Amino acid sequence: MKHSSIIGFIFCAIYSLLAAFILVSSSNDGPFYDSTAYTECRAEPEKPLYNGGMLKGEEASVSGRDTLRSIGASYTPAYILHNLTQNTIYCFSIWVKIEAGSASTARVRAKLRSDNATLNCVGSVSAKQGCWSFLKGGFLLDSPSQLSILFFETTNDDGKTQLEVASASLQPFTQDQWKNNQDYFINTARKRAVTIHVAGENGESVEGALVNVEQISKDFPIGSAISKTILGNIPYQEWFVKRFDATVFENELKWYATEPHQGKLNYTFADKMMSFVRANRIIARGHNIFWEDPKYTPDWVRNLTGEDLRSAVNQRIRSLMTRYRGEFVHWDVSNEMLHFDFYESRLGKNASYELFAAARELDSLATLFLNDFNVVETCSDERSTVDEYIARVRELERYDGGGMRMDGVGLEGHFTRPNVALMRANLDKLATLELPVWLTEIDISSTLDHRTQAIYLEQVLREGFSHPSVNGIILWTALHPNGCYQMCLTDDKFINLPAGDVVDKKLLEWTTGEVKAKTDDHGTFSFLGFLGEYRVSIIYEGKTVNSSFSLSRDPETKHVRLRI
C-alpha cells in the first residue's frame, strides 16, 4: 500500500476505531461515560448506571444516623464511602421516591460529608410521592477522605419527609479518563469523516493529485459579549474579529438602555453595534427583551400597574423586535424568570406565555430562549435547579392546552469553581428536552486570581464543547475601561490574560488546520474534520479545480467528488 493510501486509510479508520478505543473498559482506558438521564417520574426505577459502580450491591445504610445528627441533618438514607481519592471525578446517580404519609413533593438534595469538607449539593431532584425520580450529579474532592457519608436533604425538611432510594451508582473517573471521554464526544459530535474523490474527464481515478483543504467557518459558534466600548476602538475590533464569530450586546439592548425615560427611545449604540456585527459577518444573540429582576427594570416601568404596564410592555416588544427583525439569531425573551417574577406578579401567571407568543409573532425565524443562571453552575440554588428549569419549559409548552413551542435552553454559566460532574449531569438532563442548548454568559468569578480563572475556564469550555446537546458558547467578557464584569480575556492594551490564552488555545484546537495531501491509487484522500464550511483545491498536471463543501453532523462519511 502506498504512503498516501495509508494516510487515507488511517483517517478513515479513526472515526470508528476511536469509539472502540474508549468504549472498551480497561485499567488503562477506564469506563465510558453514561449520558443516560431521565426527567419524568416513573412507576419503577431503572437499573443503576455503571451497574452501580462503587455502590454495586450496597444498600443505603442506617449506620449513618449518628453521623448525620452530629452535622445537624435529619435522618435520611445514607451511603458510607471509604477511601475516596483526591482529584478523582465521581459521578453519582440514584432513584428517589417520597414515601406515603410524607409530603406529596419535595426537592431532594444529595450532600457529601468527607474528612475535611462538606459539599452542600452534589445533585438534586424534584421528587414525588408514588413514583420514582432520577437524581444525577457528582463531585470532586480537594483531598483524600478515608471516611465519607453521602446523604440526602429535603427542602421542606421537617423530619417527617421519608425517602426511598434505589439503583444507586457511584462511578470514579481519573482526570485522564474524563479527558478521554470528552475527546470521544468531541470526535463523534463535533467532527465528521470526509473522503475526497478526484476523477479525470473520463471518470478514471486520479492518483497523485494534490489536495488542499481549508476550513473557512465553524459550525459551533464561540463568541464573546461586546459593549459600546468597541465602537471606534480599532484595536479592540481587530482583536475581537480575529477570534470570534458570535456575540451578544452586554447591556445596550436592555430596556433601561433603550428607553430610560418613557417614550424617549434611543437605539443609537445598539444600531452602531449592529453595523459592526453585520460588517464582520458575526452572528448575534438578542439580550434581552425583558428582565424579570425589578432592579434592572426602568424606574418608570416599576411605577406602572395594570393596563398602563401592559401597554408599555406591548410597545417595548413591538418597537425592539420590529426594528431588529431578522438581525438577531436568538432572543432572551424573559430573562431570569426562574429567579424573579416582575411581570408575572403584575400582569398574571400567563404573562410569560404572552411575551413568548408576541416574540414568536414578531420574529418567527429567531430562536426564543429561556435564559437563567445557577442551572449548571450549582444545584444549591433551589429556584433554578435543572428540574425547575425543565418544568418551566414544559409548563410554557403545555400552557392552556396549546402552549408555546420553546426553541432554546439558555444557561448563563457564571461559575466560581466548576463541578464538572454536576455540570455534565445537568446537561444530560437538559438534553431530554431535545432543544438546542447554549452557554450564554460564561465567566469565572473575579474572586479568583487570573491563573485560576484560566484553569476553571478551560474546564467549563471543554465540558460545553464536548457535550453533544450544546450548540454554542458565549463568554461574558465585554471589555470596559475599568475591566470586565467578572473575567477579562485581555488587558487594556489587548495583550492576553491567562483566560485569553485558554480561549485562543481552544479556538485553534477546535479548528481543522490546513490539510494537504495527495490522492491514493483510488483517487481518494480521507480526513477527519470539524463541522463547518470548507474550501478545497485540487492541483494535477498544471490544472487546478476549486470547490467547497459543508460538514454537518452526521455519522456517515461525507463524500466530495471532484473532476479535473
ZIPE-V648808 format. One record per residue. PHI is phi in whole degrees, -180 to 180 (none if undefined). BURIAL is 1 if it has 24 or more other C-alpha atoms within 12 Angstrom, else 0. D_FIRST is the distance of its C-alpha to the first C-alpha in Angstrom with 2 decimals. Layout:
# ZIPE-V648808
[[PHI;BURIAL;D_FIRST] [PHI;BURIAL;D_FIRST]]
This chain:
# ZIPE-V648808
[[none;0;0.00] [-76;0;3.80] [-58;0;6.69] [-64;1;8.45] [-69;1;6.29] [-62;0;6.46] [-59;1;10.05] [-61;1;10.80] [-63;1;9.96] [-62;0;12.12] [-62;1;14.86] [-66;1;15.07] [-77;0;15.37] [-55;1;17.95] [-58;1;20.64] [-85;1;20.84] [-70;0;20.06] [-61;1;22.67] [-62;1;25.35] [-63;0;24.63] [-59;0;24.63] [-81;1;28.08] [-67;0;29.55] [-74;0;29.21] [-85;0;32.43] [-148;0;32.46] [-64;0;34.39] [-88;0;31.69] [-87;1;30.76] [80;1;34.22] [-77;1;35.47] [-90;1;34.24] [-63;1;36.95] [-99;1;38.92] [-84;1;39.94] [-57;1;42.36] [-150;1;45.76] [-132;1;48.92] [-128;1;51.78] [-109;1;54.00] [-68;1;56.55] [-122;0;55.78] [-66;0;58.02] [-134;0;55.96] [-72;1;53.56] [-78;1;49.85] [-67;0;48.11] [-67;1;47.47] [-64;1;44.21] [56;1;42.04] [58;0;44.35] [99;1;46.93] [55;1;44.95] [-65;1;47.53] [-100;1;50.28] [-58;0;49.05] [79;0;52.21] [-87;0;54.44] [-106;0;57.52] [-59;1;59.23] [-91;0;61.66] [-97;0;65.40] [-72;0;65.63] [-83;1;64.78] [-57;1;68.21] [-66;0;69.93] [-62;1;67.01] [-64;1;66.92] [-63;0;70.65] [-67;0;70.44] [-106;0;68.23] [84;0;70.37] [-109;1;68.29] [-75;1;69.66] [-68;1;68.22] [-140;1;65.02] [-55;1;62.35] [-146;1;60.45] [-123;1;57.58] [-90;1;57.99] [-116;1;54.79] [-114;0;54.30] [58;0;52.25] [-76;1;50.49] [-105;1;48.32] [-73;0;48.19] [64;0;45.55] [-87;1;44.15] [-92;1;43.81] [-106;1;45.69] [-100;1;45.25] [-120;1;48.38] [-150;1;49.32] [-166;1;52.25] [-101;1;54.26] [-129;1;57.88] [-139;1;60.98] [-83;1;64.55] [-71;0;67.00] [-59;0;69.92] [94;0;73.00] [-99;0;71.11] [-60;1;70.33] [-71;0;68.53] [-139;1;65.81] [-164;1;64.81] [-85;1;62.12] [-110;1;60.62] [-118;1;59.11] [-88;1;57.18] [-127;1;58.19] [-130;1;57.17] [-111;1;59.56] [-109;1;57.94] [-59;0;59.57] [-119;0;59.59] [-158;0;59.29] [-119;1;59.86] [-97;1;57.27] [-71;1;59.39] [-155;1;56.75] [-116;1;53.33] [163;1;53.26] [-147;1;55.77] [-156;1;56.48] [-89;1;59.28] [-97;1;60.49] [-133;1;62.87] [-84;1;65.24] [91;0;64.28] [-151;1;60.50] [-102;1;57.54] [-116;1;55.88] [-101;1;52.56] [-103;1;52.61] [-138;1;49.36] [-169;1;49.08] [162;1;48.39] [-163;1;49.21] [-143;1;48.30] [-104;1;50.74] [-76;0;51.47] [-144;0;52.57] [-65;0;52.21] [-136;1;54.81] [-72;0;56.04] [-137;0;57.95] [-132;1;57.41] [-130;1;58.84] [-107;1;57.23] [-139;1;59.96] [-129;1;60.94] [-136;1;63.53] [-104;1;64.89] [-68;1;66.19] [-102;0;69.47] [-74;0;69.75] [-103;0;73.35] [85;0;72.56] [-104;0;72.95] [-78;1;69.48] [-105;1;67.76] [-115;1;64.04] [-107;1;62.01] [-130;1;58.40] [-156;1;55.55] [53;1;51.81] [-73;1;51.62] [-146;1;48.30] [-136;1;47.50] [-116;1;43.85] [-85;1;43.00] [-131;1;39.92] [-72;1;39.19] [-59;0;38.48] [-67;0;34.79] [-65;1;34.63] [-63;1;36.37] [-63;1;33.97] [-59;1;30.98] [-66;1;32.66] [-59;1;33.35] [-62;1;29.74] [-61;1;28.73] [-65;1;31.31] [-64;1;30.32] [-70;1;26.67] [-95;1;27.79] [-99;1;30.94] [-110;1;30.30] [-127;1;26.65] [-150;1;24.55] [-74;1;20.91] [-129;1;20.19] [-123;1;17.65] [-100;1;18.39] [-108;1;17.82] [-118;1;18.54] [-127;1;19.89] [-82;1;21.93] [-62;0;25.58] [-100;0;24.98] [90;0;22.48] [-75;0;19.37] [-65;1;16.17] [-108;1;16.06] [-91;1;12.92] [85;1;13.76] [-72;1;16.89] [-81;1;18.28] [-110;1;19.09] [-125;1;22.03] [-118;1;23.35] [-137;1;26.69] [-79;1;28.78] [-109;0;32.33] [-157;1;34.17] [-109;1;33.89] [-78;1;34.73] [-104;1;36.44] [-73;1;39.54] [-127;1;40.69] [-144;1;44.03] [-142;1;47.35] [-66;1;50.98] [-129;1;52.92] [-130;1;56.63] [-61;1;58.96] [-66;1;58.38] [-80;1;55.22] [-69;1;57.38] [75;0;57.94] [-98;0;55.95] [-61;0;53.24] [-58;0;51.55] [-65;1;51.41] [-62;1;50.04] [-64;0;47.31] [-60;1;46.37] [-69;1;46.29] [-64;1;44.41] [-62;0;41.65] [-109;1;40.88] [-112;1;42.10] [-119;1;41.71] [-149;1;44.45] [-155;1;48.01] [-148;1;51.35] [-80;1;54.83] [-61;1;56.32] [-134;1;59.96] [-71;1;60.66] [-98;1;60.44] [-66;1;62.53] [-58;1;65.95] [-66;1;67.86] [-88;1;66.05] [-91;1;66.46] [-146;1;69.98] [-65;0;71.78] [-126;0;75.08] [-55;1;75.75] [82;0;75.19] [-107;0;73.96] [-81;0;70.27] [-144;0;68.12] [-106;1;64.46] [-56;0;64.35] [-68;1;61.77] [-62;1;59.63] [-63;0;59.61] [-66;0;58.56] [-67;1;55.80] [-66;1;54.56] [-62;0;54.51] [-62;1;52.28] [-62;1;49.95] [-61;0;49.81] [-62;0;49.29] [-112;0;46.24] [54;0;44.68] [-104;1;45.14] [-86;1;45.81] [-133;1;49.00] [-90;1;50.52] [-91;1;54.24] [-137;1;56.08] [-130;1;58.60] [-77;1;61.08] [-133;1;63.33] [-125;1;63.49] [-70;1;65.30] [-76;1;66.40] [-61;1;69.95] [-62;0;69.55] [-109;1;67.17] [-100;1;69.18] [-51;1;71.47] [-54;0;74.99] [-67;0;76.58] [-72;1;74.31] [-63;1;75.31] [-88;0;78.90] [-90;0;78.33] [-140;0;78.94] [52;0;78.89] [-68;0;78.55] [-65;0;78.55] [-67;1;75.40] [-61;0;73.81] [-65;0;74.61] [-64;1;73.13] [-63;1;69.93] [-64;1;69.61] [-67;0;70.22] [-61;1;67.66] [-68;1;64.77] [-71;0;65.66] [-63;1;66.04] [-66;1;62.81] [-80;1;60.52] [-71;0;62.01] [-64;0;61.56] [-114;1;57.90] [-56;1;56.85] [82;1;53.13] [-88;1;52.66] [-102;1;51.72] [-76;1;48.82] [-130;1;50.60] [-133;1;54.21] [-84;1;55.55] [-77;1;58.55] [-130;1;60.75] [-69;1;59.51] [59;1;59.90] [-76;1;61.79] [-76;1;61.10] [-95;1;63.17] [-135;1;65.84] [-147;1;67.75] [-54;1;69.85] [-79;1;69.56] [-66;1;69.60] [-69;0;72.64] [-107;1;74.52] [-113;1;73.25] [104;0;72.57] [-64;0;69.69] [-88;0;68.21] [-60;1;67.92] [-63;1;64.22] [-59;1;63.40] [-65;1;65.42] [-65;1;63.66] [-65;1;60.22] [-64;1;61.56] [-65;1;63.01] [-63;1;59.79] [-62;1;57.87] [-68;0;60.40] [-80;1;60.34] [-146;1;56.57] [-69;1;54.83] [-94;0;51.32] [-78;1;51.46] [-88;1;50.13] [-97;1;53.14] [-118;1;52.82] [-96;1;54.88] [-119;1;54.48] [-156;1;55.77] [-111;1;55.45] [63;1;55.19] [-91;1;53.07] [-109;1;49.94] [-73;1;51.59] [-159;1;53.83] [-121;1;55.44] [-82;1;58.86] [-86;1;60.03] [-66;1;61.58] [-77;1;61.86] [-134;1;58.14] [-62;1;56.37] [-60;1;53.25] [-70;1;55.32] [-65;1;58.03] [-61;1;55.53] [-62;1;54.09] [-63;1;57.62] [-68;1;58.71] [-61;1;55.87] [-68;1;56.68] [-64;0;60.36] [-65;1;59.84] [-70;1;57.65] [-97;0;60.36] [-53;0;63.34] [55;0;66.26] [80;0;64.29] [-107;0;62.15] [84;0;60.52] [-118;1;58.32] [-71;1;54.58] [-83;1;53.16] [-109;1;50.07] [-151;1;48.95] [-105;1;49.32] [-104;1;50.33] [-118;1;50.15] [-63;1;51.73] [78;1;50.28] [-92;1;52.87] [-95;1;51.80] [-102;1;53.46] [-115;1;51.26] [-69;1;48.51] [-104;1;48.18] [-66;1;44.52] [-66;1;44.81] [-68;1;47.79] [-58;1;46.25] [-68;1;43.20] [-62;1;45.48] [-69;1;47.70] [-64;1;44.80] [-60;1;43.74] [-66;1;47.26] [-63;1;47.44] [-63;1;44.20] [-68;1;46.21] [-72;1;48.10] [57;0;44.95] [-122;1;45.90] [-64;1;44.00] [-109;1;44.77] [-124;1;45.27] [-89;1;46.16] [-101;1;48.82] [-147;1;50.61] [-69;1;48.53] [-158;1;50.16] [-122;1;51.12] [-54;1;54.79] [-73;1;56.48] [-71;0;58.14] [-103;0;54.99] [-73;0;54.01] [-58;1;51.26] [-69;1;48.69] [-68;1;49.34] [-55;1;49.19] [-65;1;45.70] [-61;1;44.51] [-71;1;45.94] [-62;1;44.74] [-61;1;41.11] [-61;1;41.68] [-66;1;43.15] [-62;1;40.49] [-66;1;37.69] [-63;1;39.64] [-66;1;40.23] [-68;1;36.78] [-87;1;35.13] [-89;1;37.60] [-60;1;36.40] [-83;1;39.97] [-85;1;40.57] [-107;1;40.13] [-177;1;41.30] [-136;1;43.02] [-119;1;46.00] [-91;1;47.41] [-95;1;51.20] [-132;1;51.23] [-61;1;53.39] [-95;1;54.76] [-123;1;58.53] [-56;0;60.70] [-102;0;61.51] [114;0;57.99] [-132;1;56.35] [-55;1;57.39] [-134;1;55.79] [-138;1;52.62] [-104;1;51.67] [-94;1;48.24] [-145;1;49.74] [-87;1;53.02] [-74;0;55.39] [-103;0;53.63] [63;0;50.25] [-100;0;48.81] [-58;1;46.75] [-86;1;48.28] [-53;1;46.05] [-65;1;45.72] [-65;1;44.58] [-63;1;41.89] [-62;1;40.64] [-62;1;40.57] [-61;1;38.69] [-62;0;36.14] [-70;1;35.60] [-60;1;35.52] [-72;0;32.70] [-64;0;30.83] [-99;1;31.15] [-127;1;29.88] [-73;1;26.36] [-68;0;26.00] [-62;0;24.77] [-111;1;21.09] [-129;1;19.27] [-165;1;15.67] [-115;1;13.92] [-67;1;12.68] [-86;1;9.14] [-72;1;8.91] [-99;1;11.16] [74;1;13.52] [-126;1;13.47] [-144;1;13.77] [-122;1;15.11] [-155;1;17.54] [-110;1;20.58] [-124;1;23.83] [-67;1;27.51] [-63;1;29.63] [150;1;31.39] [-101;0;31.25] [-132;1;28.48] [-114;1;28.33] [-133;1;25.16] [-128;1;24.81] [-120;1;22.31] [-122;1;22.56] [-156;1;21.28] [50;0;23.06] [81;0;26.22] [-103;0;26.46] [-131;0;26.62] [-125;1;26.80] [-113;0;28.22] [-155;1;28.46] [-147;0;29.04] [-157;1;28.40] [-118;1;29.82] [-114;1;28.47] [-110;1;31.07] [-67;1;31.03] [-169;0;29.19] [-70;0;26.94] [-83;0;24.83] [-66;1;21.93] [-84;1;23.31] [-108;0;21.77] [-114;1;22.70] [-111;1;22.47] [-128;1;23.25] [-121;1;23.94] [-130;1;24.12]]
